[in-house]
């Protein structure tokens, strides 16, 4: 019994020694070494700067193009000033967002094909001698009224292919030509063309003008107007109050249905009338409405006519293609009744060019009618 107790005690002792040996073989953690105290001052945290603001203009615009230093010290870096043309300022195709400061010597401004969205007066403070401005193909939506007060001698203003919603006000009285085509113009403010007695060309085609936008007095002051282009709008009626000295009237691509009986009666120099692509039919075209002695070129293509309207013998070009004409009354279209009439040149039609293709002619034009048109150079059937 005593022997068994001794063996058990010995076994316990050996087990205790083995466990102790295992624990003594585990690595002891090293004491952390202390760094020497630094002599540098503690850094002060920098203030947090706000994030950069988003650019106000679209980021897809290319940067403005700057030219080399110019011979002229007043030449804007965005433009070119050629020594041989000291009165010209060439700033086209320069990716401009605004009009640069115009030097006083400039008469001709080329600013087309840029990204200009607004015209402000500041750029024109010294531009009192400007005569000609080309601002075509920009993104102009607004023009300050004071701009035209700075350029009182302006003669030509080209501002087509922009984003104007109305005709600009305060146009200088010296103006001779203004091109406003291919904008979004639906409004002509009252008095917009007041006192423009020198204006010879007014181009408003490819806009959104309706009959309500053209009042009776819209064109009343345009005493010198020669060309009025109102094509590609949404007119249903012929414009009223058009000056009688007009030479060219373009009304293609509207919705005009009828023409007043005496509409052309007061015109003394009207030579070119274009009414292609409208909704004219026989009822809306009075019989002798185009019997105007000054008329040389009459275009009525792509309408709904079934008969050839009467025209004066002085007419030289007649476009009647793509209507619904089925036959031609030879007596009406060519009033030469006898051989004696053919001798009298004043009675012989001067028609040189005639288009009748796209109709439903049957039978073809009688030979005697063709013979009557002794001046005819070309006929398309």
Secondary structure as GFF3:
##gff-version 3
##sequence-region A 1 381
A	DSSP	alpha_helix	2	24	.	.	.	ID=ss1
A	DSSP	beta_strand	88	90	.	.	.	ID=ss2
A	DSSP	beta_strand	108	110	.	.	.	ID=ss3
A	DSSP	beta_strand	118	119	.	.	.	ID=ss4
A	DSSP	three_ten_helix	121	124	.	.	.	ID=ss5
A	DSSP	beta_strand	132	134	.	.	.	ID=ss6
A	DSSP	beta_strand	142	143	.	.	.	ID=ss7
A	DSSP	alpha_helix	147	150	.	.	.	ID=ss8
A	DSSP	beta_strand	156	158	.	.	.	ID=ss9
A	DSSP	beta_strand	177	179	.	.	.	ID=ss10
A	DSSP	beta_strand	201	203	.	.	.	ID=ss11
A	DSSP	three_ten_helix	211	213	.	.	.	ID=ss12
A	DSSP	beta_strand	227	229	.	.	.	ID=ss13
A	DSSP	beta_strand	248	250	.	.	.	ID=ss14
A	DSSP	beta_strand	272	274	.	.	.	ID=ss15
A	DSSP	three_ten_helix	282	284	.	.	.	ID=ss16
A	DSSP	beta_strand	297	299	.	.	.	ID=ss17
A	DSSP	beta_strand	317	319	.	.	.	ID=ss18
A	DSSP	alpha_helix	330	333	.	.	.	ID=ss19
A	DSSP	alpha_helix	339	343	.	.	.	ID=ss20
A	DSSP	three_ten_helix	345	347	.	.	.	ID=ss21
A	DSSP	beta_strand	353	355	.	.	.	ID=ss22
A	DSSP	alpha_helix	367	372	.	.	.	ID=ss23
A	DSSP	beta_strand	378	380	.	.	.	ID=ss24
###
